[in-house]
Amino acid sequence: MPSNSSRRTLARQWELLKLLPNKPPGISASDLQHRLQDSGHETSKRTVERDLNELSQLFPLQCNDKGAPYGWHWMPGSPTELPGLSLSDALTLQLLEGSMRLLIPSHMLKTMEPRFEQARLKLQALKEEVPTAAWLDKVATVNPELSSLPPIVDEQHLETIQEALLHNRQLDCSYYAAHKDRQRHFTLNPVALVQRGQVTYLLATVDPFEDVRQFALHRFGTVQQTASASTKPEGFSLKAYLASGAMQFGTAATIKIEAWVNEGLSRLLAETPLSNDMLLAPEDDGALVTATVNDSWELRWWILSHAGSIQIRKPASLAGEITLRLRQALELQSTEIAP
């Protein structure tokens, strides 16, 4: 088994070969040193020069010595495609696999599996010697909501949905409508896939209607791609759809809220405002907050999650709704549970 030093040298020299251009004037040892450092390989210019001289004995490399600084490059006509992953490629692939796996088309995911494995092995092999290779042990993303396990998505259903979305085909499917507790049959026109926290949604229109609706992937019972071409709502933009707040489970409408918040919540809002137009004005034991926000269930969940720290004043309809929900919660919590 090669020593740590040998693995470090091999990884550095392999990266060095991949950095060399395929024609003059080439790249200097000093520039190569900086690029290696950017890739996580701490080294000196003298070491880079020694590496280049050694590698030139094994590979068709050439030094352009017509003027300082000398530039290194591959000899004209030499094959320059080297197998393997750079350290930055390996890190990117690992981050991609962990966060976007369900959004990668299945046929592409199958071809990428060996690359994912190669990335894992490269980072594992270098993490003791190259600090950058251990970066994934030092960063993480955390769901701000209550931690829960992701729902199980049928792989065949996922592949069929992705294929229909990719090739603009309709889907014939059965779907469990959770709010009505029953299975329903739909002919869908796929529009987009969106991952929201632990759940991935298919955005689609239900034939023959044109309004875009959201379908959780794990609730599909049967899914079949048809030969019929799907139709996309005229003028639909995924970017605009998300910006409208549609994935917050509400309408595209906005409302202006006015609320009292205590000092603790006021400090949090000062750091992470609810909107660009949010204002905080000092009041007794807290502050008055005004902001224009999306009229959504996510807004209501946020307000209820800060119960005891916020009092909605306007609009009156929202204040009444929150009061009713809190009373219902209090009544439920106060109900004695039979042993």
C-alpha positions in Angstrom: 0.0 0.0 0.0 1.4 3.4 -0.9 2.4 5.7 1.9 0.5 8.9 2.6 3.3 10.9 1.1 3.2 8.8 -2.1 -0.6 9.2 -2.4 -0.2 13.0 -1.9 2.5 13.3 -4.5 0.5 11.1 -7.0 -2.6 13.2 -6.6 -0.7 16.5 -7.0 1.1 15.4 -10.1 -2.1 14.0 -11.7 -3.8 17.3 -11.0 -0.8 19.1 -12.4 -1.0 17.2 -15.7 -4.7 18.1 -16.0 -3.9 21.8 -15.6 -1.4 22.0 -18.5 -2.6 23.6 -21.7 -2.2 21.8 -25.1 -0.4 24.5 -26.9 2.2 27.3 -26.4 3.0 29.6 -24.7 2.0 27.3 -21.8 1.6 28.1 -18.2 4.3 29.0 -15.7 5.3 27.0 -12.6 4.3 29.9 -10.4 0.7 30.0 -11.9 0.5 26.2 -11.7 1.5 26.5 -8.0 -1.4 28.9 -7.4 -3.9 26.7 -9.2 -2.8 23.7 -7.3 -3.3 25.5 -4.1 -6.8 26.5 -5.2 -7.5 22.8 -5.7 -6.4 22.0 -2.2 -2.8 20.9 -2.9 -0.4 23.1 -0.8 3.0 23.1 -2.4 5.9 25.3 -3.4 7.1 26.6 -6.8 10.3 24.5 -6.4 8.2 21.4 -5.9 6.1 22.1 -9.0 9.2 22.6 -11.1 10.6 19.3 -9.8 7.3 17.6 -10.6 7.3 19.0 -14.1 10.8 17.9 -14.8 10.0 14.4 -13.6 6.7 14.2 -15.5 8.4 15.4 -18.7 10.4 12.1 -18.6 7.2 10.1 -18.7 4.7 12.3 -20.7 5.1 14.4 -23.9 5.5 17.7 -22.1 7.4 20.7 -23.4 8.8 23.9 -21.7 8.6 27.1 -23.7 11.9 28.6 -22.7 12.0 31.5 -25.2 11.4 34.0 -22.5 10.7 34.2 -18.8 8.5 33.1 -17.2 8.9 29.7 -18.8 5.6 28.1 -19.8 4.8 24.4 -19.7 2.4 22.7 -22.1 1.6 19.4 -23.8 3.5 18.8 -27.1 1.3 19.6 -30.1 -0.7 16.6 -31.2 -0.4 14.8 -27.8 -3.6 13.4 -26.2 -4.4 15.6 -23.3 -7.6 14.0 -21.9 -6.8 12.4 -18.6 -9.2 10.1 -16.8 -10.2 10.8 -13.2 -11.7 13.7 -11.3 -10.2 16.8 -9.9 -10.6 17.5 -6.2 -13.2 20.3 -7.0 -15.1 17.9 -9.3 -15.2 15.3 -6.5 -16.5 17.8 -4.0 -19.1 19.1 -6.4 -20.4 15.7 -7.3 -20.7 14.7 -3.6 -22.7 17.9 -2.9 -24.9 17.3 -6.0 -25.6 13.7 -5.0 -26.6 14.6 -1.5 -28.9 17.4 -2.3 -30.3 17.0 -5.9 -30.5 13.3 -6.5 -34.2 13.2 -7.1 -34.0 16.0 -9.7 -31.4 14.3 -11.9 -33.0 12.3 -14.8 -32.8 8.6 -14.0 -31.0 7.6 -17.2 -28.3 10.3 -16.4 -28.2 9.2 -12.7 -27.3 5.6 -13.8 -24.4 6.8 -15.9 -23.2 9.1 -13.1 -23.2 6.4 -10.3 -19.6 5.4 -11.2 -18.6 9.0 -11.0 -20.3 9.4 -7.6 -18.4 6.4 -6.4 -15.1 7.7 -7.8 -15.7 11.0 -6.1 -16.3 9.3 -2.7 -13.2 7.2 -3.1 -11.0 10.1 -4.1 -12.1 12.2 -1.1 -11.7 9.3 1.3 -8.2 8.6 0.0 -7.0 12.2 0.2 -8.8 13.5 3.3 -5.9 12.7 5.7 -3.3 14.6 3.5 -5.2 17.3 1.6 -7.3 19.6 3.8 -9.8 20.4 1.0 -10.7 16.7 0.6 -12.1 16.8 4.2 -14.3 19.8 3.5 -17.5 17.7 3.4 -16.8 16.7 7.0 -17.0 20.4 8.0 -20.1 21.6 6.2 -23.8 20.6 6.2 -27.3 21.8 5.3 -30.0 21.6 8.0 -33.8 21.7 7.4 -35.1 24.6 9.6 -38.3 22.7 10.2 -38.9 19.8 12.5 -36.5 17.0 11.4 -38.4 14.2 9.7 -37.4 11.3 7.4 -38.0 11.8 3.6 -40.9 10.0 2.1 -40.2 6.9 0.0 -40.5 7.6 -3.7 -41.1 4.7 -6.1 -38.0 4.6 -8.4 -40.0 3.4 -11.4 -42.6 6.2 -10.9 -39.8 8.7 -10.6 -38.2 7.5 -13.8 -41.5 7.6 -15.7 -42.3 11.1 -14.5 -38.9 12.4 -15.4 -39.1 10.8 -18.9 -42.5 12.3 -19.5 -41.3 15.7 -18.3 -38.1 15.5 -20.5 -40.0 14.4 -23.7 -43.1 16.5 -23.1 -45.5 13.6 -22.8 -48.7 13.3 -20.8 -49.0 11.1 -17.7 -52.0 8.8 -16.9 -51.9 8.2 -13.2 -53.6 7.5 -9.9 -52.8 9.9 -7.0 -53.6 9.8 -3.3 -55.3 13.1 -2.3 -54.2 13.3 1.3 -56.7 16.1 2.3 -59.6 14.0 1.0 -58.1 10.6 2.0 -58.9 8.9 -1.4 -57.3 7.9 -4.7 -58.0 10.0 -7.7 -57.3 9.4 -11.4 -55.7 12.2 -13.4 -54.3 12.9 -16.9 -51.4 15.3 -16.2 -49.3 17.6 -18.3 -45.9 17.7 -16.5 -44.4 21.2 -16.2 -41.5 21.0 -13.7 -40.0 19.2 -10.7 -39.4 21.1 -7.5 -37.7 19.9 -4.3 -39.1 21.5 -1.2 -37.3 20.3 2.0 -37.7 16.5 2.2 -40.5 16.4 -0.4 -40.2 16.5 -4.2 -43.2 17.8 -6.1 -44.3 17.5 -9.7 -45.8 20.7 -11.1 -48.5 19.9 -13.6 -51.8 20.9 -15.1 -54.7 18.5 -14.9 -56.1 17.9 -18.4 -58.1 19.8 -19.7 -57.5 22.7 -17.1 -54.6 25.1 -17.3 -53.9 26.0 -13.7 -50.6 24.6 -12.4 -51.0 22.3 -9.4 -48.5 20.5 -7.1 -48.3 16.7 -6.7 -46.0 15.0 -4.1 -44.1 12.3 -5.9 -44.5 9.8 -3.1 -48.3 9.9 -3.4 -48.5 8.5 -6.9 -50.1 5.1 -7.0 -49.7 4.3 -10.7 -47.9 6.3 -13.3 -47.9 5.6 -17.1 -46.4 7.8 -19.8 -48.8 8.2 -22.8 -48.1 8.9 -26.5 -49.9 12.2 -26.3 -47.9 15.4 -26.2 -48.3 17.5 -23.0 -49.3 21.1 -23.1 -47.6 23.8 -21.1 -49.5 26.8 -19.8 -48.9 29.8 -22.1 -46.3 32.1 -20.6 -45.4 29.8 -17.7 -42.0 30.5 -16.1 -40.7 28.3 -13.3 -38.7 31.2 -11.9 -41.7 33.5 -11.8 -43.9 30.7 -10.3 -41.4 30.2 -7.4 -41.0 34.0 -6.9 -44.8 34.3 -6.6 -44.7 32.2 -3.4 -46.7 29.3 -4.9 -44.6 26.7 -3.2 -45.6 28.2 0.2 -49.0 26.6 -0.3 -51.1 29.7 -0.9 -52.1 32.0 -3.7 -50.0 34.5 -5.6 -51.7 37.3 -3.6 -49.8 39.3 -1.1 -51.1 41.0 2.1 -49.6 43.7 4.3 -49.4 42.5 7.9 -49.0 44.6 11.0 -48.0 42.9 14.3 -46.4 43.4 17.7 -43.4 41.2 18.3 -41.4 40.9 21.5 -37.8 41.9 21.8 -36.4 38.5 21.0 -38.4 38.0 17.8 -37.7 41.7 16.9 -33.9 41.0 17.0 -34.4 37.9 14.8 -36.4 39.8 12.3 -33.8 42.6 12.2 -31.3 40.0 11.0 -33.7 38.1 8.6 -36.5 40.4 7.4 -39.8 39.0 6.2 -39.7 41.2 3.1 -37.8 44.0 1.4 -40.3 46.6 2.7 -40.4 45.3 6.3 -40.2 48.0 8.9 -39.6 47.7 12.7 -40.7 50.5 15.0 -39.9 50.3 18.8 -42.9 49.7 21.1 -43.3 48.8 24.7 -41.4 45.5 25.4 -40.9 44.9 21.7 -41.6 46.4 18.3 -44.3 47.0 15.7 -43.5 45.1 12.4 -45.1 45.9 9.1 -44.4 43.9 6.0 -45.9 42.8 2.7 -45.8 39.0 2.5 -47.4 36.1 0.5 -50.8 35.1 1.8 -50.0 31.5 2.4 -50.2 28.6 4.8 -46.4 28.9 5.4 -47.1 32.4 6.8 -49.7 31.0 9.2 -47.3 28.2 10.3 -44.6 30.8 10.9 -46.9 32.9 13.1 -48.2 29.9 15.0 -44.6 28.7 15.6 -43.9 32.0 17.4 -47.1 31.9 19.6 -46.4 34.0 22.7 -44.0 36.2 20.9 -46.3 37.8 18.2 -49.7 39.5 18.1 -51.2 40.0 14.7 -53.1 43.3 14.5 -53.8 43.6 10.8 -55.5 42.4 8.6 -58.4 41.6 11.0 -59.2 38.4 9.0 -55.7 37.0 9.6 -55.8 38.0 13.3 -59.2 36.2 13.7 -57.9 33.1 11.9 -54.8 32.9 14.2 -56.9 33.4 17.3 -59.3 30.6 16.3 -56.4 28.2 15.6 -54.8 29.0 19.0 -58.2 28.5 20.8 -58.7 25.1 19.1 -55.1 24.1 20.0 -55.7 25.2 23.7 -59.0 23.3 23.8 -57.4 20.1 22.4 -54.4 20.4 24.7 -56.7 20.9 27.7 -58.8 17.8 26.9 -58.2 14.9 29.3 -57.0 11.8 27.6 -58.7 8.6 28.8 -56.2 6.2 30.3 
